[in-house]
Every structure is written in C-alpha cells, then in structure tokens.
Amino acid sequence: MPVGVTKQAETVQSLWNGSWIAALATGVVVWGLILWSVAFHRKKKHSKEELPPQVRYNLPIEILYTVVPIIMVGVFFYFTARDQDYVNVVSGKPDVKVKVEGFQWSWRFTSEYNGKAVQVVGKPAADYEQGPQLVLPMGKKVEFDLNSPDVIHSFWVPAFLFKRDVIPGVTNKFEIDTLNKPGVFAGRCAELCGVDHSRMLFSVKLVTPAEYDQYIASQAGAQ
C-alpha cells in the first residue's frame, strides 16, 4: 500500500489491515477444519463399511456455524461504518478550500486560502509530473469540492488511500487533514471517461505552511 499522507489515510489503512487479518484468521480455521476432516474421517483401506454413519443433523454445530458468521459480519460492519463516518466528515471550517473541476481530459484546481484564490488548469499529460500540480500545506485541514462539466470522472490520489467521483450536476465533498510528510504525490482519474482518460494525470505537492504562504502570495499576485 502507498504510504498515507493524511489522518484519514491512516484510518483506512488500519481498517484494511484489520480486515485482512480477520480474513486470514478465518481462512486458517476453515483450512484447518478441512484438512482435519480429510485426515481423520477418510475411509479406511480395509473398512467393510461403504459409508460412515449418517446423521440427519447436529444442532450445536448448525447453531455454531450460523451464529459465528453473523457475529463476524456484525463486527466488520461496525468498524467499517465507524471509519466510513470519520472519513466522510466535512467540518465546513477548512484551512484551505479546493474546488476541483474534472473535464475531458484534465483538471482545474482553484485553491482558496486567507481570502486569496489561486487557479491551476491542466491539459492531458503523458506523466503526472507534466500535469497540473495542486500545492497544499502540511498539517492543515483541506476541503475538496468536486464537479464536472461533461462526464463522470474520479479524483484519486493513491497517497490519500481514497477517491471520490466527480459527477456533472452534483457537488461531492470530502475533507482531509494533511500530515507532516512533504513530497510530490501522483494523482489520476479513476473512472473511464473517454479517449484520453489515461492522460488525466496530476500531482499533489505538500509543503510547509510558510512555503504555502509564499506560494499563494506569488501566484495570487501574478493573476
């Protein structure tokens, strides 16, 4: 998995790890029971019985294999619902607000910070470094408002461990809390949207708050 750069990504990673551990533990138990049955209930070479003794039902076993899966599904549902609610929270009080417009076949990012706005418009690119770059400050709360003028796209930054559809006529929102992990991270459209879908590439750059202040001041002044 990519190294997460948001608090929400840490929650997603934790849920993912826990799900795999539970699935593997269940698999080990099931495989163990299968092998045990094969080893200890196989037909003996010189047995005169054609079939082992047959029974109509075993009430305790039937209750067990009905109740245990229900409990497992219930536990998994609880953790999934809890983490989903956390990831989907939008406080309405972000430090930075980013309007994301996905269009065939690139992105327009409009960042609003301290009363100033900076807009970046991209074009189809062969590499994410050639696409538009969204600059964000570390250690801040960022809200994304997503929309599209043409077809459905999907805003995906693998380092966020999260993606959300960009739908015409619908404003989807989500919020992240960035971590103190500077760097440049790839992004792309994750919804097949047309002939140049594969070229809807962009990048997200995380910088210190001081560097972000300088970036906003220089870019806003240049417009």
C-alpha positions as CSV (number, residue, x, y, z in Angstrom):
1,M,0.0,0.0,0.0
2,P,1.2,3.6,-0.6
3,V,2.3,5.5,2.5
4,G,-0.6,7.6,3.6
5,V,-0.2,11.4,3.9
6,T,-3.4,12.2,5.7
7,K,-5.0,11.3,9.0
8,Q,-7.9,9.8,7.1
9,A,-5.5,7.5,5.2
10,E,-4.2,6.2,8.5
11,T,-7.8,5.1,9.4
12,V,-8.3,3.5,6.0
13,Q,-5.0,1.6,6.3
14,S,-5.9,0.4,9.8
15,L,-9.3,-0.9,8.6
16,W,-7.6,-2.6,5.6
17,N,-5.1,-4.3,7.8
18,G,-7.7,-5.4,10.3
19,S,-9.9,-6.8,7.5
20,W,-7.0,-8.9,6.1
21,I,-6.0,-10.2,9.5
22,A,-9.6,-11.3,10.2
23,A,-10.0,-12.8,6.7
24,L,-6.7,-14.8,7.0
25,A,-7.6,-16.0,10.6
26,T,-10.9,-17.2,9.3
27,G,-9.2,-18.9,6.3
28,V,-6.7,-20.7,8.6
29,V,-9.6,-22.0,10.7
30,V,-11.5,-23.2,7.7
31,W,-8.5,-24.8,6.0
32,G,-7.6,-26.5,9.3
33,L,-11.1,-28.0,9.6
34,I,-11.0,-29.2,6.0
35,L,-7.6,-30.8,6.5
36,W,-8.7,-32.3,9.8
37,S,-11.7,-33.8,8.2
38,V,-9.7,-35.2,5.3
39,A,-7.1,-36.7,7.6
40,F,-9.3,-38.2,10.4
41,H,-12.5,-39.1,8.6
42,R,-11.2,-40.7,5.4
43,K,-12.3,-44.2,4.6
44,K,-10.0,-46.9,5.9
45,K,-8.4,-49.2,3.4
46,H,-9.9,-52.4,4.8
47,S,-13.1,-51.0,6.2
48,K,-16.2,-53.1,5.5
49,E,-18.5,-50.1,5.8
50,E,-19.2,-48.4,2.4
51,L,-20.2,-45.1,4.1
52,P,-19.5,-43.7,7.5
53,P,-22.5,-43.5,9.9
54,Q,-25.1,-41.0,8.6
55,V,-26.9,-38.4,10.8
56,R,-29.7,-36.1,9.9
57,Y,-28.4,-33.0,11.7
58,N,-26.2,-31.8,14.5
59,L,-28.0,-28.9,16.3
60,P,-25.0,-27.5,18.2
61,I,-22.8,-27.4,15.1
62,E,-25.6,-25.8,13.0
63,I,-26.1,-23.1,15.6
64,L,-22.4,-22.5,15.7
65,Y,-21.9,-22.0,12.0
66,T,-24.9,-19.8,11.9
67,V,-24.2,-17.6,14.9
68,V,-20.4,-17.2,14.4
69,P,-20.7,-15.7,10.8
70,I,-23.4,-13.3,12.0
71,I,-21.2,-12.1,14.8
72,M,-18.2,-11.7,12.4
73,V,-20.3,-9.8,9.8
74,G,-21.6,-7.6,12.6
75,V,-18.2,-6.7,13.9
76,F,-16.8,-6.0,10.5
77,F,-19.9,-3.8,9.7
78,Y,-19.3,-1.9,12.9
79,F,-15.7,-1.0,12.2
80,T,-16.5,-0.2,8.5
81,A,-19.4,2.1,9.4
82,R,-17.3,3.8,12.2
83,D,-14.4,4.5,9.9
84,Q,-16.6,5.5,6.9
85,D,-18.3,8.1,9.1
86,Y,-15.0,9.5,10.1
87,V,-13.6,9.7,6.6
88,N,-16.8,11.3,5.2
89,V,-16.9,14.1,7.9
90,V,-16.8,17.6,6.4
91,S,-16.4,20.2,9.2
92,G,-17.2,23.2,7.0
93,K,-14.2,25.1,8.6
94,P,-11.2,24.1,6.5
95,D,-7.9,26.0,6.4
96,V,-7.8,25.5,2.6
97,K,-10.7,25.0,0.3
98,V,-10.1,23.5,-3.1
99,K,-12.6,23.5,-6.0
100,V,-11.8,20.6,-8.3
101,E,-13.2,20.5,-11.8
102,G,-12.6,17.4,-13.8
103,F,-13.1,17.8,-17.5
104,Q,-12.2,15.9,-20.6
105,W,-9.3,15.4,-20.2
106,S,-7.6,17.2,-17.3
107,W,-8.2,19.2,-14.1
108,R,-8.8,22.7,-12.9
109,F,-7.9,23.4,-9.3
110,T,-9.0,26.6,-7.5
111,S,-7.5,26.9,-4.1
112,E,-8.9,29.5,-1.6
113,Y,-6.8,30.4,1.4
114,N,-6.9,33.5,3.6
115,G,-9.1,35.4,1.2
116,K,-6.9,34.7,-1.8
117,A,-7.5,32.3,-4.7
118,V,-5.1,30.5,-7.0
119,Q,-6.2,28.6,-10.0
120,V,-4.3,25.9,-11.9
121,V,-5.6,24.5,-15.2
122,G,-4.0,21.4,-16.8
123,K,-4.0,19.6,-20.1
124,P,-3.7,15.9,-21.0
125,A,-0.3,14.6,-19.9
126,A,1.8,11.5,-20.5
127,D,3.2,11.7,-17.0
128,Y,1.8,13.0,-13.7
129,E,4.7,15.4,-13.4
130,Q,3.6,17.1,-16.7
131,G,0.1,17.5,-15.5
132,P,-1.3,20.3,-13.3
133,Q,0.1,20.4,-9.7
134,L,-2.1,21.1,-6.7
135,V,0.0,22.6,-3.9
136,L,-1.2,22.1,-0.3
137,P,0.2,22.9,3.2
138,M,1.2,20.2,5.7
139,G,-0.6,19.9,9.0
140,K,-3.8,21.7,7.7
141,K,-7.5,20.8,7.1
142,V,-8.3,20.8,3.4
143,E,-11.8,20.6,1.9
144,F,-12.4,19.4,-1.7
145,D,-15.5,20.4,-3.7
146,L,-15.7,18.2,-6.8
147,N,-17.7,18.9,-10.0
148,S,-17.6,18.2,-13.7
149,P,-19.0,19.9,-16.8
150,D,-19.1,16.9,-19.1
151,V,-18.9,13.2,-17.9
152,I,-18.2,11.3,-14.7
153,H,-14.6,11.4,-13.6
154,S,-13.0,10.2,-10.3
155,F,-10.5,12.2,-8.2
156,W,-7.9,9.8,-6.9
157,V,-4.6,10.4,-5.1
158,P,-3.3,7.0,-4.1
159,A,-1.4,8.5,-1.2
160,F,-4.7,9.6,0.3
161,L,-5.9,6.0,0.2
162,F,-9.2,7.5,-1.0
163,K,-11.0,8.5,-4.2
164,R,-14.3,10.2,-4.9
165,D,-16.4,10.6,-8.1
166,V,-16.7,13.9,-9.9
167,I,-20.2,14.0,-11.3
168,P,-21.9,16.5,-13.6
169,G,-24.6,18.5,-11.7
170,V,-23.5,17.1,-8.4
171,T,-21.0,18.7,-5.9
172,N,-19.3,15.9,-4.0
173,K,-17.2,16.9,-1.0
174,F,-14.6,15.4,1.3
175,E,-12.1,16.7,3.8
176,I,-8.6,15.6,4.7
177,D,-6.1,16.5,7.5
178,T,-2.6,16.5,5.9
179,L,0.3,15.1,7.7
180,N,3.8,16.5,8.0
181,K,5.1,14.4,5.1
182,P,6.5,16.7,2.4
183,G,6.7,15.5,-1.2
184,V,5.0,15.2,-4.6
185,F,2.3,12.6,-5.0
186,A,0.7,11.2,-8.1
187,G,-2.9,11.6,-8.9
188,R,-5.2,10.5,-11.7
189,C,-8.8,9.9,-12.9
190,A,-10.1,6.5,-11.7
191,E,-13.2,6.5,-13.9
192,L,-13.1,5.6,-17.6
193,C,-14.2,8.9,-19.1
194,G,-13.2,8.9,-22.8
195,V,-10.3,8.6,-25.2
196,D,-7.7,10.4,-23.2
197,H,-8.7,9.1,-19.8
198,S,-5.3,7.6,-19.2
199,R,-3.8,11.1,-19.6
200,M,-5.9,12.8,-16.9
201,L,-2.8,12.9,-14.6
202,F,-1.9,15.4,-12.0
203,S,0.2,15.8,-8.8
204,V,-0.2,17.0,-5.3
205,K,2.7,18.7,-3.6
206,L,2.8,19.0,0.2
207,V,4.9,21.9,1.5
208,T,5.4,23.7,4.9
209,P,2.8,26.3,5.9
210,A,5.5,29.0,5.3
211,E,6.2,27.8,1.8
212,Y,2.5,27.6,1.1
213,D,2.0,31.2,2.2
214,Q,4.8,32.2,-0.2
215,Y,3.2,30.2,-3.0
216,I,-0.3,31.7,-2.5
217,A,1.1,35.2,-2.4
218,S,3.2,34.8,-5.5
219,Q,0.6,33.0,-7.5
220,A,-2.3,35.2,-6.5
221,G,-0.2,38.3,-7.3
222,A,0.6,37.0,-10.7
223,Q,-3.0,36.7,-11.7
